[in-house]
Amino acid sequence: MQVKEQRYENCILCPRECGVNRYEKTGACKVGAMLKVSRAALHMWEEPCISGTEGSGTIFFSGCNMGCVYCQNIAISTGKRGKEVFIDELADMMLDLMGQGANNINLVTPSHYVPSIVPAIKLAKSKGMNLPIVYNTSAYEKVETLKLLEGLIDIYLPDFKYLDSESGKKYSYTPDYPEVAKKAIAEMVRQVPKVEFDEKGIMQKGVIVRHLLLPGHLREAKHIVGYLHETYGDQIYISLMSQYTPMSDFEKYPNLNEKVKKRNYDKLIDYAVSIGVEQAFIQEGDVASESFIPEFDME
Protein backbone atom coordinates (compact mmCIF):
# COMPACT_ATOMS: atom_id res chain seq x y z
CA MET A 1 0.00 0.00 0.00
CA GLN A 2 1.31 3.48 -0.92
CA VAL A 3 0.54 6.33 1.50
CA LYS A 4 -0.25 9.55 -0.32
CA GLU A 5 2.58 12.04 0.13
CA GLN A 6 1.62 15.71 0.07
CA ARG A 7 5.00 16.85 -1.26
CA TYR A 8 4.24 15.16 -4.59
CA GLU A 9 0.96 17.05 -5.04
CA ASN A 10 2.66 20.39 -5.75
CA CYS A 11 6.19 19.18 -6.32
CA ILE A 12 9.01 21.59 -5.53
CA LEU A 13 11.46 18.94 -4.33
CA CYS A 14 14.16 19.88 -6.84
CA PRO A 15 15.52 23.25 -8.02
CA ARG A 16 13.23 23.26 -11.06
CA GLU A 17 10.21 23.62 -8.73
CA CYS A 18 7.79 22.58 -11.48
CA GLY A 19 4.84 22.52 -9.07
CA VAL A 20 3.27 19.54 -10.82
CA ASN A 21 0.86 17.18 -9.09
CA ARG A 22 2.85 14.03 -9.73
CA TYR A 23 -0.15 11.86 -8.85
CA GLU A 24 -1.77 13.17 -12.03
CA LYS A 25 1.14 13.68 -14.44
CA THR A 26 4.90 13.56 -14.63
CA GLY A 27 7.09 16.35 -13.32
CA ALA A 28 10.31 17.91 -14.60
CA CYS A 29 11.94 14.67 -13.39
CA LYS A 30 9.89 12.81 -16.05
CA VAL A 31 8.20 10.50 -13.54
CA GLY A 32 5.12 10.51 -11.35
CA ALA A 33 4.74 9.96 -7.62
CA MET A 34 5.10 6.17 -7.64
CA LEU A 35 8.58 4.85 -6.92
CA LYS A 36 10.09 3.49 -10.14
CA VAL A 37 13.21 1.30 -10.01
CA SER A 38 15.10 0.10 -13.08
CA ARG A 39 17.74 -2.05 -11.40
CA ALA A 40 18.68 -3.29 -7.94
CA ALA A 41 21.88 -5.35 -8.00
CA LEU A 42 25.50 -5.53 -6.94
CA HIS A 43 27.61 -3.01 -8.86
CA MET A 44 31.38 -3.31 -9.19
CA TRP A 45 32.30 -0.05 -10.94
CA GLU A 46 32.06 2.57 -8.23
CA GLU A 47 35.08 3.97 -6.40
CA PRO A 48 37.14 1.20 -4.69
CA CYS A 49 36.03 2.27 -1.23
CA ILE A 50 32.38 2.00 -2.33
CA SER A 51 32.35 -1.19 -4.40
CA GLY A 52 35.23 -3.06 -2.78
CA THR A 53 35.41 -6.67 -3.98
CA GLU A 54 31.88 -7.58 -2.90
CA GLY A 55 30.08 -4.82 -4.79
CA SER A 56 27.87 -1.86 -3.98
CA GLY A 57 24.18 -2.58 -3.55
CA THR A 58 22.91 -0.15 -6.16
CA ILE A 59 19.29 0.80 -6.64
CA PHE A 60 18.83 2.81 -9.84
CA PHE A 61 15.75 5.03 -9.87
CA SER A 62 14.01 6.01 -13.08
CA GLY A 63 13.76 9.66 -14.02
CA CYS A 64 16.08 12.63 -13.58
CA ASN A 65 15.72 16.37 -13.16
CA MET A 66 18.82 17.25 -15.22
CA GLY A 67 18.40 16.24 -18.88
CA CYS A 68 22.10 16.17 -19.79
CA VAL A 69 22.52 15.91 -23.56
CA TYR A 70 25.31 13.35 -23.10
CA CYS A 71 23.49 11.24 -20.47
CA GLN A 72 25.04 7.79 -20.14
CA ASN A 73 21.96 6.36 -18.41
CA ILE A 74 19.52 7.60 -21.04
CA ALA A 75 17.63 4.30 -20.87
CA ILE A 76 16.29 5.24 -17.45
CA SER A 77 16.77 9.00 -17.03
CA THR A 78 13.80 9.62 -19.32
CA GLY A 79 11.61 7.66 -16.92
CA LYS A 80 10.46 5.27 -19.63
CA ARG A 81 12.08 2.12 -18.24
CA GLY A 82 11.58 0.77 -14.76
CA LYS A 83 9.26 -1.11 -12.44
CA GLU A 84 6.87 0.63 -10.06
CA VAL A 85 7.33 -0.45 -6.44
CA PHE A 86 5.83 0.36 -3.06
CA ILE A 87 7.82 1.71 -0.11
CA ASP A 88 7.90 -1.68 1.63
CA GLU A 89 9.19 -3.30 -1.59
CA LEU A 90 12.03 -0.75 -1.74
CA ALA A 91 12.90 -1.60 1.86
CA ASP A 92 12.94 -5.29 0.95
CA MET A 93 15.32 -4.56 -1.94
CA MET A 94 17.75 -3.04 0.55
CA LEU A 95 17.51 -6.10 2.77
CA ASP A 96 17.98 -8.41 -0.21
CA LEU A 97 21.12 -6.57 -1.32
CA MET A 98 22.48 -6.83 2.22
CA GLY A 99 21.83 -10.55 2.05
CA GLN A 100 23.85 -10.72 -1.17
CA GLY A 101 26.88 -9.30 0.65
CA ALA A 102 26.72 -5.68 -0.55
CA ASN A 103 29.07 -3.20 1.13
CA ASN A 104 26.38 -0.52 1.19
CA ILE A 105 23.02 0.52 -0.23
CA ASN A 106 23.67 2.90 -3.11
CA LEU A 107 20.68 5.07 -4.11
CA VAL A 108 21.29 6.34 -7.66
CA THR A 109 19.50 9.49 -8.90
CA PRO A 110 17.13 9.48 -5.93
CA SER A 111 16.26 13.14 -5.29
CA HIS A 112 12.78 13.15 -6.89
CA TYR A 113 11.72 10.30 -4.58
CA VAL A 114 13.09 11.54 -1.25
CA PRO A 115 9.69 11.59 0.53
CA SER A 116 9.32 7.87 -0.26
CA ILE A 117 12.95 6.95 0.31
CA VAL A 118 12.99 8.30 3.87
CA PRO A 119 10.32 5.87 5.18
CA ALA A 120 11.82 3.03 3.12
CA ILE A 121 15.21 3.47 4.81
CA LYS A 122 13.59 3.63 8.23
CA LEU A 123 11.56 0.49 7.51
CA ALA A 124 14.62 -1.41 6.26
CA LYS A 125 16.58 -0.39 9.35
CA SER A 126 13.74 -1.55 11.60
CA LYS A 127 14.05 -4.96 9.92
CA GLY A 128 17.80 -5.22 10.55
CA MET A 129 19.38 -3.44 7.59
CA ASN A 130 22.62 -1.98 8.96
CA LEU A 131 24.66 -1.07 5.88
CA PRO A 132 25.86 2.47 5.10
CA ILE A 133 23.45 4.35 2.84
CA VAL A 134 25.00 6.09 -0.19
CA TYR A 135 23.19 9.02 -1.84
CA ASN A 136 24.43 9.08 -5.45
CA THR A 137 23.37 12.33 -7.10
CA SER A 138 23.99 14.97 -9.75
CA ALA A 139 24.09 17.59 -6.94
CA TYR A 140 21.25 19.46 -8.64
CA GLU A 141 19.49 19.38 -5.30
CA LYS A 142 17.61 21.72 -3.00
CA VAL A 143 19.07 22.10 0.47
CA GLU A 144 15.57 21.83 1.94
CA THR A 145 15.13 18.39 0.36
CA LEU A 146 18.54 17.21 1.52
CA LYS A 147 17.66 18.20 5.07
CA LEU A 148 14.86 15.60 5.02
CA LEU A 149 17.64 12.99 4.82
CA GLU A 150 19.70 14.18 7.76
CA GLY A 151 20.79 11.29 9.96
CA LEU A 152 19.82 8.68 7.36
CA ILE A 153 22.58 9.12 4.76
CA ASP A 154 26.09 7.95 5.64
CA ILE A 155 27.88 8.71 2.37
CA TYR A 156 27.09 11.45 -0.10
CA LEU A 157 28.36 10.81 -3.64
CA PRO A 158 27.54 13.96 -5.64
CA ASP A 159 28.77 15.05 -9.05
CA PHE A 160 30.14 18.53 -9.57
CA LYS A 161 29.47 18.86 -13.28
CA TYR A 162 29.97 22.54 -14.08
CA LEU A 163 31.42 25.70 -12.57
CA ASP A 164 30.44 27.74 -15.62
CA SER A 165 26.74 28.56 -15.90
CA GLU A 166 27.00 28.53 -19.69
CA SER A 167 28.13 24.89 -19.58
CA GLY A 168 25.18 24.05 -17.34
CA LYS A 169 22.80 25.80 -19.72
CA LYS A 170 24.35 24.29 -22.85
CA TYR A 171 24.59 20.67 -21.77
CA SER A 172 21.95 20.23 -19.04
CA TYR A 173 19.48 23.12 -19.36
CA THR A 174 20.56 24.24 -15.87
CA PRO A 175 22.22 27.68 -15.95
CA ASP A 176 21.87 27.77 -12.16
CA TYR A 177 23.78 24.49 -11.72
CA PRO A 178 27.03 25.94 -10.25
CA GLU A 179 25.36 27.82 -7.41
CA VAL A 180 22.85 25.04 -6.74
CA ALA A 181 25.58 22.40 -6.58
CA LYS A 182 27.80 24.52 -4.31
CA LYS A 183 24.99 24.91 -1.77
CA ALA A 184 23.97 21.24 -2.03
CA ILE A 185 27.50 19.94 -1.48
CA ALA A 186 27.97 22.31 1.46
CA GLU A 187 24.84 20.81 3.05
CA MET A 188 26.10 17.28 2.44
CA VAL A 189 29.42 18.06 4.12
CA ARG A 190 27.56 19.70 7.01
CA GLN A 191 25.56 16.51 7.54
CA VAL A 192 28.54 14.15 7.16
CA PRO A 193 31.62 16.20 8.08
CA LYS A 194 34.10 13.37 8.68
CA VAL A 195 35.35 10.53 6.50
CA GLU A 196 35.43 7.07 8.09
CA PHE A 197 36.56 3.69 6.72
CA ASP A 198 36.34 0.17 8.11
CA GLU A 199 39.26 -2.22 8.46
CA LYS A 200 38.85 -3.36 4.82
CA GLY A 201 39.07 0.19 3.47
CA ILE A 202 35.34 0.43 2.74
CA MET A 203 33.91 3.88 3.40
CA GLN A 204 31.39 4.05 6.21
CA LYS A 205 30.85 7.81 6.29
CA GLY A 206 31.93 10.79 4.24
CA VAL A 207 31.56 12.78 1.04
CA ILE A 208 33.12 11.94 -2.32
CA VAL A 209 32.63 14.59 -5.02
CA ARG A 210 32.89 13.32 -8.58
CA HIS A 211 33.82 15.24 -11.68
CA LEU A 212 33.49 13.71 -15.14
CA LEU A 213 35.96 15.41 -17.47
CA LEU A 214 34.20 16.36 -20.69
CA PRO A 215 36.08 16.68 -24.00
CA GLY A 216 37.23 20.28 -24.44
CA HIS A 217 36.58 21.25 -20.80
CA LEU A 218 39.96 20.82 -19.12
CA ARG A 219 40.09 24.44 -17.92
CA GLU A 220 36.66 24.20 -16.27
CA ALA A 221 37.63 20.88 -14.69
CA LYS A 222 40.71 22.48 -13.14
CA HIS A 223 38.58 25.28 -11.74
CA ILE A 224 36.22 22.73 -10.18
CA VAL A 225 39.07 20.80 -8.55
CA GLY A 226 40.56 24.08 -7.32
CA TYR A 227 37.27 25.20 -5.83
CA LEU A 228 36.68 21.90 -4.05
CA HIS A 229 40.18 21.73 -2.60
CA GLU A 230 40.17 25.36 -1.50
CA THR A 231 36.73 25.03 0.09
CA TYR A 232 36.95 21.60 1.73
CA GLY A 233 40.58 20.50 1.73
CA ASP A 234 40.96 17.00 3.17
CA GLN A 235 37.41 16.97 4.52
CA ILE A 236 36.22 15.29 1.29
CA TYR A 237 37.52 12.97 -1.39
CA ILE A 238 37.55 14.01 -5.04
CA SER A 239 36.94 11.46 -7.79
CA LEU A 240 38.34 12.46 -11.18
CA MET A 241 36.66 10.49 -13.96
CA SER A 242 37.73 10.09 -17.59
CA GLN A 243 35.07 7.57 -18.62
CA TYR A 244 33.00 9.93 -20.78
CA THR A 245 31.43 7.82 -23.54
CA PRO A 246 29.75 9.42 -26.59
CA MET A 247 26.23 7.97 -26.67
CA SER A 248 25.10 9.50 -29.99
CA ASP A 249 26.17 11.86 -32.75
CA PHE A 250 26.14 15.44 -31.45
CA GLU A 251 25.77 17.86 -34.35
CA LYS A 252 25.43 20.88 -32.05
CA TYR A 253 28.31 19.84 -29.77
CA PRO A 254 31.10 18.36 -31.95
CA ASN A 255 33.48 18.16 -28.98
CA LEU A 256 31.15 15.58 -27.38
CA ASN A 257 31.64 13.17 -30.28
CA GLU A 258 35.02 12.04 -28.99
CA LYS A 259 36.43 10.46 -25.88
CA VAL A 260 38.57 12.41 -23.42
CA LYS A 261 42.19 12.58 -24.57
CA LYS A 262 44.57 10.83 -22.18
CA ARG A 263 46.97 13.78 -22.18
CA ASN A 264 44.17 16.09 -21.00
CA TYR A 265 43.15 13.75 -18.21
CA ASP A 266 46.82 13.48 -17.17
CA LYS A 267 46.98 17.29 -17.09
CA LEU A 268 43.97 17.36 -14.76
CA ILE A 269 45.62 14.86 -12.43
CA ASP A 270 48.89 16.80 -12.50
CA TYR A 271 47.02 19.97 -11.63
CA ALA A 272 45.28 18.32 -8.69
CA VAL A 273 48.61 17.10 -7.36
CA SER A 274 50.21 20.52 -7.88
CA ILE A 275 47.66 22.29 -5.66
CA GLY A 276 47.99 19.71 -2.89
CA VAL A 277 45.05 17.35 -3.46
CA GLU A 278 45.90 14.09 -1.70
CA GLN A 279 42.51 12.46 -1.16
CA ALA A 280 41.48 11.57 -4.68
CA PHE A 281 40.47 8.71 -6.92
CA ILE A 282 41.70 8.50 -10.49
CA GLN A 283 41.00 6.13 -13.35
CA GLU A 284 43.64 4.24 -15.27
CA GLY A 285 43.60 2.78 -18.77
CA ASP A 286 40.79 3.11 -21.32
CA VAL A 287 37.70 3.28 -19.14
CA ALA A 288 35.50 5.10 -21.67
CA SER A 289 33.43 2.02 -22.26
CA GLU A 290 29.85 0.91 -21.98
CA SER A 291 31.03 -1.61 -19.36
CA PHE A 292 30.33 1.18 -16.86
CA ILE A 293 26.73 1.37 -18.04
CA PRO A 294 24.62 -1.45 -16.57
CA GLU A 295 21.85 -3.28 -18.33
CA PHE A 296 18.69 -1.63 -17.02
CA ASP A 297 16.70 -4.82 -17.22
CA MET A 298 14.77 -4.53 -13.93
CA GLU A 299 17.13 -7.06 -12.29
Summary of the structure (lengths in Angstrom):
residues: 299
radius of gyration: 18.2
end to end distance: 22.2
largest distance: 54.8
contacts: 989
relative contact order: 0.13
helix: 35%
strand: 16%
